[in-house]
Amino acid sequence: MRYEGGVNEPIKPPTIRVFIALAPPDDAKEELARELRPAYDTHPHMRWNRIEDWHITLAFLGELPAETAPLLRPPLAGLAASRPSPCLSLRGGGSFDDRVLWSGVEGDLDELHRLAADVRRAVRSCGIAFEERPLRPHLTLARARRGDGSSAGEIAKGLAGFTGRPWRAERLHLVGSNEGRSRGPIHYRDIDAWALGNGKPPDTQSSGSR
């Protein structure tokens, strides 16, 4: 009797690449996009991230079984409701390894680091292992193609004088991506998202509790 190859191999469960992040509001994104407009024309060969996908990563969890992601919903929802909305802004730019173009993040970085630390504790409490990377608050804008060691740096120099308006991060996002699954643009989608402190800034929250 003949059997086709592979029938006895275990079926791998579907997986999803997951991270937890904050996102600037639309008008803050549009402000930075206007600053980048000349670079879109002069560097069309860059792999530009879609503006709607811009985010600040708090914890990168990597590839997870698809059924694992829902376990994160209860602890992240509770965490978001208990935390204030940090006031942040986008400023300047730089590059990682001469290939990854980013914009910097300023503002209430102490609160941002506390939020990231609590997010990571919540993930570990679910029994999910992930690589602990130091938090370097930034917004990834584009990636240069292999062999292009100058474009990201050139564009970053053009962003040196950029200072965006302050804004509050209103929601905590649990995000899935298709990174590494295709040669096309990277796309992200919300698995879920929760208002930070019911969307109220810290001063509003404290006054409401008196």
C-alpha positions in Angstrom: 0.0 0.0 0.0 1.3 3.4 -1.0 0.9 6.6 1.1 1.4 10.1 -0.1 4.3 11.9 1.5 3.6 14.1 4.5 0.3 12.5 5.6 1.8 11.6 8.9 3.4 15.0 9.6 1.6 17.1 12.3 -0.4 20.0 11.0 1.0 23.2 12.3 -1.5 25.5 13.9 -2.0 28.9 12.3 0.1 31.7 13.8 0.1 35.4 13.8 2.8 38.0 14.4 1.6 40.1 17.4 2.7 43.3 19.2 1.1 45.8 21.6 1.3 49.5 20.7 0.1 53.0 20.9 -0.9 55.1 17.8 -0.8 58.8 17.2 -4.1 60.5 16.2 -4.8 61.2 12.6 -3.9 64.9 12.7 -0.5 64.1 14.2 0.1 61.5 11.5 -0.9 64.0 8.8 1.4 66.6 10.2 4.4 64.2 9.9 3.2 63.0 6.5 3.3 66.6 5.2 6.9 66.9 6.4 7.8 63.6 4.6 6.1 64.5 1.3 9.3 65.6 -0.5 11.0 62.3 0.6 8.1 60.3 -0.9 9.0 61.8 -4.3 12.8 61.7 -4.0 12.9 58.2 -2.5 10.1 56.1 -4.0 12.2 53.0 -3.8 11.9 53.0 0.0 9.4 50.5 1.5 7.2 53.1 3.1 4.9 52.0 5.9 1.2 53.0 5.4 0.4 56.1 7.4 -2.6 54.4 9.0 -0.2 51.7 10.3 2.2 54.0 12.1 2.5 53.0 15.8 4.8 53.0 18.9 5.5 49.5 19.9 5.4 48.8 23.7 6.0 45.0 23.5 6.8 42.8 20.5 5.6 39.3 21.1 6.6 37.8 17.7 4.9 34.8 16.2 2.1 33.3 18.4 -0.4 30.6 17.8 -3.6 32.3 16.7 -5.6 30.9 19.7 -3.1 32.6 22.1 -4.0 36.2 21.2 -7.4 36.2 22.9 -5.8 35.3 26.2 -4.4 38.8 26.3 -7.7 40.6 26.1 -8.8 40.5 29.7 -5.5 41.6 31.3 -4.8 44.3 28.7 -8.4 45.7 28.9 -8.1 46.0 32.7 -4.6 47.6 32.4 -5.7 50.1 29.9 -8.7 51.2 32.0 -6.5 51.9 35.0 -3.8 53.9 33.2 -3.8 57.6 32.2 -3.3 58.8 28.6 0.4 59.9 28.2 0.9 63.1 26.4 3.4 62.6 23.6 4.7 64.3 20.4 6.8 63.3 17.4 10.1 64.9 16.8 13.1 64.6 14.5 14.2 61.3 12.9 16.9 58.8 12.6 17.8 55.3 11.3 18.6 51.9 12.7 21.4 50.0 10.9 21.2 52.5 8.0 18.0 50.8 6.8 15.1 51.5 9.1 13.8 55.1 9.1 12.1 56.4 12.2 10.7 59.5 13.9 11.4 60.1 17.5 8.9 60.3 20.4 9.0 62.9 23.2 6.7 64.0 26.0 5.7 61.9 29.1 8.3 59.2 28.5 8.3 58.1 32.2 4.6 57.2 31.9 5.3 55.6 28.6 8.0 53.4 30.1 5.8 52.5 33.1 2.9 51.5 30.7 5.3 49.4 28.6 6.6 47.6 31.8 3.1 46.9 32.9 2.0 45.6 29.5 5.0 43.2 29.5 4.1 42.0 33.0 0.5 41.4 31.8 1.8 39.3 28.8 4.0 37.2 31.1 1.1 36.6 33.5 -0.6 34.9 30.6 2.3 32.4 30.3 3.4 33.9 27.0 7.1 34.0 26.4 8.7 36.7 24.3 12.0 38.4 23.8 12.5 41.3 26.2 13.8 44.2 24.0 14.6 47.5 25.6 11.9 50.2 24.9 13.2 52.7 22.4 10.1 54.9 21.7 9.9 55.6 18.0 7.6 55.5 15.0 8.9 53.3 12.1 8.3 55.1 8.8 10.1 53.1 6.1 12.8 50.5 5.3 15.5 50.8 2.7 16.1 47.9 0.4 19.1 45.7 0.8 22.2 47.4 -0.5 20.8 50.9 0.0 22.9 52.3 2.9 22.2 56.0 2.4 18.5 56.7 1.8 17.3 56.3 5.4 20.0 58.5 6.7 19.4 61.2 4.1 15.7 61.3 4.9 16.4 61.4 8.6 18.6 64.5 8.2 15.6 66.2 6.5 13.5 65.4 9.6 16.0 66.9 12.1 14.0 70.1 12.5 10.6 68.6 12.7 8.6 69.1 15.9 5.0 67.8 16.0 2.2 69.0 18.2 1.5 67.3 21.5 -1.2 64.7 21.6 -2.6 62.1 24.0 -2.4 58.4 23.3 -6.0 57.4 23.8 -6.0 53.6 23.1 -3.9 50.6 23.8 -3.8 48.4 20.7 -3.2 44.6 20.3 -2.0 44.3 16.7 -1.4 41.5 14.3 0.8 41.9 11.2 1.7 40.0 8.0 5.4 40.9 8.3 7.6 38.2 6.8 4.7 36.5 4.9 5.0 38.3 1.6 7.3 40.6 -0.3 4.7 43.4 -0.5 4.0 46.1 2.0 3.6 45.3 5.7 0.0 45.6 6.8 -1.3 45.7 10.4 -4.7 45.1 11.8 -6.1 45.6 15.3 -7.0 42.4 17.0 -8.5 44.6 19.7 -8.0 48.0 21.3 -9.0 49.6 24.6 -9.3 53.2 25.8 -6.6 54.3 28.2 -8.3 55.5 31.5 -11.6 55.7 29.6 -9.9 58.2 27.3 -9.5 60.8 30.0 -6.3 62.7 30.6 -4.7 62.4 34.1 -6.0 65.7 35.4 -9.6 64.8 34.4 -9.3 61.4 36.1 -8.0 62.8 39.4 -10.7 65.6 39.6 -13.4 63.1 38.9 -12.4 60.9 41.8 -12.7 63.6 44.4 
